[in-house]
């Protein structure tokens, strides 16, 4: 959402970014390092780029290639500030909706903490307790940092930046949704873009990007529903969700939008059911993240108006070569960085 009336405030926001960059470059804002390499996944905008399903895909791919993978998150929206290992059978209130979804789908340990360095330290302690060693000679291990491009207090070897044309043409906050300007993309080692965005890779090359560009395919698993449905969600870019449902052939009787990371209550369910009945819908449908935040409220949907869930998966085009290249980057940093990091902890 663009807010042109706020354009005069953009220079103030840009000044704040410049001051932070100065603090980082001068060492006035501390950067702490974990022992094993960190791969950060992030974007330039305030949300909605598919970071969560991409993190799940990357964790699965690296695990399949023999890596020990831990995922680190701040657990946005959770009620606790303690560092903890996510229990896949837990709740979004305990861990946050995104860490819980990643833990359930990726099969890798997910750690949450207010400071993601603390999440990483807890992961290291757990690894040692389970018989692992913080040694470069052991099975290759890696941390994946979720939504970490702007979280530069934690050092990382590789930044993978998810970007699309909508971000690339947007304004900085508060007039637009960009947390950083396009020039920040130069910090990344890899850019990941929608494969469906024809010509965007050429535009990035013309801009001056010389590094790898990964093409991502977003695939929605949508249940077959032969009749009108009410679609609802509380995510950053709801229009993408609704468009995906329509392109799959669903008939949307109504589209209901809640705030990103919305905590559902009984009154929300009552409103959804009432809307579905008014519109003559035969079912309701939402996202995986929303399903997690609904908790035990899922059981309150009546049998005549079942709740269905659309599941989003992300695939990397030519994933074999992409992951091999990533392994090469990790191998080149793992031995060289170990002792330097240990001296900075």
Buried (B, 14 or more C-beta within 10 A) or exposed (E): EEEEEBBEBBEEBBEEBEEBBEEBEEEEEEEBBBBBBBBBBBBBBBBBBBBBBBBBBBBBBBBEBEBBBBBBBBBBBBEBEEBBBBEBEBBBBBBBBBBBBBBBBBBBBBBBBEBBBBBBBBBBEBBEEEEBEBEBEEEBBBBBBBBBBBBBBBBBBBBBBBBBBBBBEBBBBBBBBBBBEBEBBEBBBBBBBBBEBEEBBEBBEEEEBEEBBBBBEBEBEBBEBEEBBBBBBBBBBBEBBBEBBEEBEBEBBBBBBBEBBBBBEEEBBEEBBEBBEEEEBBBBBBBBBBBBBBEEBBEEBEEEBBBBBBBBBBBBEEEEEBBEBBBEBBEEBBEEBBEEBEEEE
